Amino acid sequence: MTEIKGIIAAMQTAMHEDGSINEAEQRRQINRQIAAGVDAVFCLGTNGEFYIMSMEEKIRVIEIFVDEVKGRVPVYAGTRSEEHTSELQ
């Protein structure tokens, strides 16, 4: 198990003006944080847009983070939902 330590960048979800995920910008921001020396990245936290995103969008954000990080640092993901019946699959 990975030890939780150091600087964990809590990142917002990059979005286009229409509210869709801006994948290219998200990937740039992930790499920017890693280049700056963070010890881990955290997506879908309470400072982001999780509350307006569908389950499919949340899963896609996690996929983008894991794919772009490529094992360089740990990826943490929030699983909170405003719907009491929702859960990550």
Secondary structure, 3 states (H helix, E strand, C coil): CCCCCCCEEECCCCECCCCCECHHHHHHHHHHHHHCCCCEEEECCCCCCHHHCCHHHHHHHHHHHHHHHCCCCCEEECCCCCCCCCCCC
